[in-house]
Amino acid sequence: MEHTAIYKLYSNVTMIEDNEDGTFKATDKNKNEVSIDMSAVNTKATELQTAKDNEAQAKIDLKASAKAKLMAGEALTEDEANTIV
């Protein structure tokens, strides 16, 4: 998620290398190193992971709702129907 966070925070970054010590080297299209704020990167990475987790949980919840409605003979919403098609 850190790579995605770096690309989102620094639009001029075109390449990211992982260093052996766990840090990153970000460069622009001219191969110039771009200074990155790892605190901001970690915050953004956490935000992105939370959004991804929430989206996955919403899909699980929607499927469960669809199943419950089907079993009860109730009509499904379009979103619920899309989870089973």
N, C-alpha and C positions, 0 to 999 in steps of 0.2 A: 504494500500500500504506500510505502514511502516514495517509490518512483512516481506513482500517480500523483501523489501530493506535490512533489517537486514540480512536475510538469504543469499542474494546475496553478501553483503559486508563482512560477517563473516561466512565463510564456516564451522567453528567449532561449531557454534550455532545449537543446536538441539531442543530447546524449548524456547518459548517467553511467558512471562506472562505480562498482562496489569495490571499496578498498578492503584489504585483509583485516584492518582494525575495526571494521564495522561502519566506517564513515563512507561518504559518497563524494565523488568528484563529478560535478556538473559542468558541462561545456556548452557554448553556443555554436551557431553554424560555422563560425570562423575558428573553432576549436580553442577559443579563449575560455579560461575557467570562470565560472559564475559563482560568486559567493552566495551561499545559502544559509539561512537561519534554521538550524535544526530544531529549535523549539517550535517555530512556526510550522515546520514540516511535520513534526510529531503531532501537533495539535490538529493539523489538516488531515493527517493519516487516520487519526482516531475518529475524526468527524466523518470521513469517507467510509471507514469500517462500520461505524454505527449506522450510517444510512444504508449500507449494504445489508447489515444484519436485520435492520428494521424492515427492509423490503422483503427479505426472505421470510421473516416471521409473518408479515402481512399476507404473503402468498399461502403459507401454511394455514393461517387463520381463515382465509377465504375458502380454501378447499374444505376445511372442517365445517364451515358454515354451509357450504353447498351440500355436503354429505348429509348433514343433519336435516336440511330442508327437504332433500330428496327422500330421506327415510320417513319424514313426517308428511310427505305429499304436498309440500308447499312450493310455490313458484320461486324460481331462482332469479337473482339479478343477472344482468348480462356479464358482469365481472365474474360472478360465481360460475356461470355456465361456461365461460372461457377457460376456467381452470380444469374442466373435465373433458374438453373437446380437443 
